[in-house]
Amino acid sequence: MFPHKLLGYICDKSPDMSIEVSNITKMYGSQKALDDVSFSIQKGEIVGFLGPNGAGKSTLMKILTTYINADSGSAAVNGHDVSADAKSVQKSVGYLPEHNPLYLDLYVREYLGFNADVYNVSKKRIEEVIQLTGLTPESHKKIGQLSKGYRQRVGLANALLHDPEVLILDEPTTGLDPNQLVEIRSVIKNAGKNKTVFLSTHIMQEVEAICDRVIIIDHGKVKADNRLEKLKEVEEQVIEVEFGQPVSQEIIDTIPNLTYSKNVSANIWELTFTSDKDMRETIFEFVHQNGLKTLQVAQKNKNLETVFREMTKK
């Protein structure tokens, strides 16, 4: 249904790659978590990694950070093979896992100081990452006293502590309120000015605000890989219709070229079409043929959520 251009980055090879994934497959028992996954990420890119729960996002990130091994295929970070040269990979990657592991009884500076010793970096770097992540107002507190937003900042500060070339962030904004989302988004964007960032999230607005490029994965397979603006060029329309009376799903499903429908509220339906033709004319014909009335018909701008939903729907 979607043009092959959506996979335009998969085979792109260059000496300036930060991350290279080639034919990675991973099994958990009889379940295939990753199925022949391939892509590459250039230095300096901020790439969003999207997929439903269980799609394989965290599994791939754990492989890239050397936490687990793939069953087949290969991967490299900054030219270092994740299996053969794990130590070099660990030195060049800053990783924030989905469940941010922190020592809640330690003070912020105490925790970062402990990790600075592990990374063998100067204590001066602690103050730099505290300032970079906006931790200064809360840096005198124990981590257990911090809000979730500030705990995420501590995790980011720790990931940045050894000044890695690549940041791998797994659901860094899960559970944050709208204000915290904006704050952490700003921190990530600022940190990504001179680094490669590989970011998984369920929040589409976040990807649209931060990322240059999007990779969509579903059931362990890459469904799309392209720049954000290219994904939105798919010949797809979203039209919101307010009917004058209740309309059943069965009747809605008879509309030509309809690929997705959602009953937003009461008599309002959001209808998605894949066509280069203006589908409002088709809607008016449908309304007339079925003896219906419309109060409003409005085209909506395509967004990443629309593309994601179409590519990952059952």
C-alpha positions, 0 to 999 in steps of 0.5 A: 500500500505504501511506496517503497521510498519509505524504506529509502535509508535501509541500504544506505552505507557510508563511512560516516555511520554511527550505527549499522545494523545488518540482518539482525534476528533475535528469538525468545523461545519460539517468538521472533522478536527481531526478524532480519532487521537492517538500517544505518544511522549517520553521525549527527542524526536524531532518529526516532524508533517507533513501534507498538508494544512488543515490536522489538524496540527495546530488544534491538537497543539492548543488542546495540548497547551489548546487554544481549546478543543477537541470534544472527546478523551483525551490528556496529556502533562507531565502527565497533562490532557489538559482539567482538568489541563490546568494551569499545561500544560501551565507551562510545554509547550513552544509554538510558534504558526504559526503566531508569535504574537509580540509587534513590538513597544517593545524592545527585552529585554522589551518584554522578560521582560514583559513575564518574569513577567508573568511567574514569572521567574528571569531577569537572564533568559532573558539573557540566552534565548537571548544567546541561540537563538543568539539574542545578536547582535540585542537585543538592537533593537525594535522588529519591526526593526528586520528581520523575522528571528530574529523575529522568534528568539524572539518568540523562546526565549519567548517560552523558557523563563520559561524553559519548558520541552516541545516545541511545534512549529507550522511552525517556519520557514515559510517565512524565506530565506535559510540562516535564515532557517539554523540559526533557524534550529540550534537554534531549534536543540540546544534547543531540546538537553534537551527538547521534541520538537513537530514541524510542518513544510512543509519543508521536509529537515528541518525534515530530518535535525532535527527530530528523528521521523515523524508523517504524518497526512492527512484529520485529520487521522494519516497516518504514525508514525515511526522513519525517517529511518524506513519510508524510508525503504518502498519498493519504488523506484524513477527513473528519466528518460530522454527520447529522445522525448516528452512522454505524461502522458497517455503513462507514465501511462501505465508503470507497478507498477507506483504509481506516476509520475512527468514531471520535465522538457521537456523530463525528468520524475520522476517515483515512483514505489512500488516494491522490484524489480529493476524497471529499467528493466521494464522501458527499456521494456516499452521504447522498446515496445513503440518505444521510446529512452532514454538518461538517466535512474537514480535511485534516493535516497528515501527521506521524500518528496517521502513518504509524497507525496505518503501518502497524494496524492489524 
